[in-house]
Amino acid sequence: MDNATLWWIAAALLVGAELLSGTFFLLMLSLGAMTAALLTYLGLPVSGQIAGAAIVSSLAVLLWFVLRGRRKTAPTRANATRNKLDIGGTVAVEHWQPDGTAQVAYRGAPWTAIAADSATPLQAGQHRVVDILNNRLVLEPLDSTRST
């Protein structure tokens, strides 16, 4: 078996491993293996093939990090809130815990809820979802929203 065939097999195995693991970086390594296979056809020695695979793989990973870093812009709090479909939903709070949280049933699942305004006294009853922080519903009493 020649070197090109071995490089193509390595590239195929890397793609298969990527499909099983879900890591995008194995695809970058497979690009390096494909480059090495193509360099074999150009007659480069094994050291040149390995160097070519390493350079292409490294550049592909670096390019991926740069592109991913540009796309990762943290949404502002206003944009994050605007995209949440649960804002405005109502829940019934049976009782508040001493730590200021409550367990509520919302959309068929148990949620931990906190009060939007820590200055207002915590009372049981109907509340409206005003925000979601991490995995907690932020609630305000319905009575305070009707007066506005």
N, C-alpha and C positions, 0 to 999 in steps of 0.2 A: 504494500500500500504506500502510495507516495505522500509527501508532506501536505499537499493541497487537500487531499481527501481527509487526512487527519484533522486539518484545520476546519474543514466544512463539517465534519462530525462533531468537533468541539463546539462550533457555533450552534449547531442544531441542539446539542445537549444543553447549552446555556439558555437557549430560547425555551426549551422544555422545562428547565428548572425555574425559569422566570414565570412561566405559566402556572406552575405549581405553587410557587412562593409568593408571587405578586410583587416582587421587588423590581423596580424599573432598572436598577443598576446592572442586573445581569444582561439586559439587552445591550447596554453599553459595552460590556465585555464581549458579547457576541459580535458586535461591530468590529472590535479589534481582531477577533478570530477570522472574520470574513476578510478583513484587510490583509491579514497574514496569508490567507489562502490566495488572494489575488497577487500578493508579492511573490508567492511561490511560482506563479505562472511567469513572472518577469525574470525569474532565475536568481533571485536573491538567496544568499545562504541562510541557514536556520537562524543565525544570530540577527540578521537583518529582518527576518520574519517576526521574531520575538520582539525586537525593538519597534517595528511598525505596529504590531498588535498593542504593545504597551503605550505607545504614543497616542494612537487613535482612541484607545479605551480611556486614557487619562483625559484627553481633550474632550471627549464626549461627556464624561462625568463632570468635568469642570463647567462645560457649557450648560449642562442640566442644572447644576447648582446656581449658576448665574441667572438663567432664565426663570427658575423657580423662585429665586430671591426677589426678582422684579415683580412677579405676580402676587407675592405675598404682601399685600397692603392691608393693614389692619383696618377694618371698617370702623367708622366713627360710631359713637353710641347712638346717634340719631338714625344712621343707616341700618345699624344692627336691629334696632327696635322696629323700624319701618318694615323690615322683612319678616317679622314674626307674625304668623297668622293667628296665634292664640291671644293676642292683645285684644281686650274687650270682652273676652269670655267671662262667664260668671261661675263661681264656685260657692259651695256652702261650707263654712267653717264651723265645726261643732264646738271646738274649744282650742285655746292657744296654750302652748307649753310655756313653762317658766323661762325658757331661753329665747322666747319670741318667735318660735316657729309653730307651725300647725301642719298636721297631716290632712290633706284634702284629696277627694276623688275627683279627677278631672280627665275627661276623655277615656274613661274606663281603666285608668291606672292611678295608683297612689302617687301623690306629689308632696314634696315638702314646700311649704309656703312661708313667706316672710312678709311683714308689713312694709308698705311703701314709705310711710311716715312713722318713725319710731316715737314721735312726740304724742301721737293720738293714742288713747287707751285702746287696748286690744279687746275686741268684743266678738262674740260668736255671731253668726248670721251670714247673709249673702254678701259676697265681695266680688269685685271686678279685677281681672288680671290687667295690670298696667305695664308689666315688663317681665322678662325672664332673665335671671342672672344665673349663669351656668345651668344647673338643673333644678333651680328653685323658682317657683312662681312668686312674683311680687304683687301683693294685693292691696287694694284700698276698699274701705267699706262702701257699699252702694249708696248709703244715705248721704255721704259727703259729696258724691258726684251729682246727685240730684239737685243740690242747692245751687249749683252753678248754672 
